[in-house]
Amino acid sequence: GGLPRFSKAELKKKGAKKTSINVNKKNALKASLTPGSIVIVLLGQYAGARVVFLKQMEKSQQLLVTGAGFNSAPLFRIDQNYVIGTRTSIDISSVSVSADINDALLNTTKKQRTTLEDGNIIQHE
């Protein structure tokens, strides 16, 4: 409450600082997040679900997670602020996450999505 410290005219005269967001800055992952970690989703349709953390997306810095195979959660992105890391982790060394899975692919609508050449997004070696 209360009156503003400066009027709009004074702010223009002073040249108010503009903040900019550095999109290319890599956000540090929480210590509990490593590829293969089981994390608990706190927000959204799959809140409370345990999913596997696969990788951190390059551009948006969000986490790529999936619950496919054990709780029917699809492949999706979520910010690390909305997950809790657990001590449990699984070995995903035999799973190669395609480099084609990026923010641009996941930003499209379902009608625009294309499958990879062999039809699988995650390939088992």
N, C-alpha and C positions, 0 to 999 in steps of 0.2 A: 504494500500500500504506500500511500504518500505520494508526494509530487516527484516527477522525474528529476534527476540530478542536473541534466542539461536539457534545454529546449531543442527542438528539431533544427532551428536556425543555427544555434551554437554548435551542434554536432556537425552540420554541413561546413561551417566555418573552420572548425578544428580538423576536419578531414577524418571522420570516424574510421577506425581500422576495419578492414574487411577480412574476414577469415576465409581461407580456402581449404578445401579438402584435397589432400594428396591421395589420388586414387591408386597410384603405383606403389604406395608404401605397403610393405608386407607386414601384416599383423602377426605378432608373436602368438603362437598357439599356447593354450593352457598346458601346464606340465603333464596333466593326466591324459592328454590327447596325442596318441600315436596311431599311425595306420594299423587297423586291426582291433583297436580298442572298442569295447562295448560302451555305448553312451546312452543315457536316458534323455529322451526328448521332453522338454518342459512346456512347449507351446504348440498350438495348432491341432490339426486333426489327429495327429499321432502322439499327442501328449501322454506321457507315461510309458510309451513304448521303448523297448530296448532295441537299439539299432547298432550296426557296425560302422565305424568311421573308416572311410576308404582313403580320402585325400582332401587337401585344402585346394579350393579353386584358385586359379592364378589371378584373375582380374578382381572378382568380388571378395576374395578372401573368406568366403563361406565354406562350410564343411560339406563334403559330399558323403552322404550316408545312405545305407540301405538296410532293410530288415528282411529282404527277400530270402525265402527259405525257412524262416522260423517264426515270423509274425506278420507276414503279408504287407509290411510297409514297403512302398516302392523306393526307387532310387530318387532321392531329392536332396536339395540344399537347405542348410539351416545355419544361422549365425551361431558362433561358439558361445555366445552369451546365453543361449537358450538350450544348452545341453549340460548335463552333469556327467563327467567322466567317471568310470568305475575302474577298479583294479583288474577286472577281467579283460582279457584280450584273447583273440584267436589268431592263428597263423594264416595270414593272407598272402604268403609268399608265392603260392601257386596260382594266385589270381592276379591277372594283369588288367588294370583299369585302362581302358582305351583313352588315348590322348584326344580323341574326337569328342569326348565328353567335356564340354566347356560351358561357360556361362551363356554363350550365344545359343547353343543347342537347347539348354534348359529354359531359356527365356521365350522360346517359340510356343505356339499353341499346339495341341495334340494333332491337329490336322496338318500342320506344317512340318512335323517331325519326320525325319527319315531314319530308317534303320541303317546300320552299318552293312558292309558288303555281305558278310555271312549271317546277318540278322541278329547277332548277339552283341550286346553292349559290353558285358563283362565276359572275358574269355578265360577259361581255365586252361592251364598249360598241361 
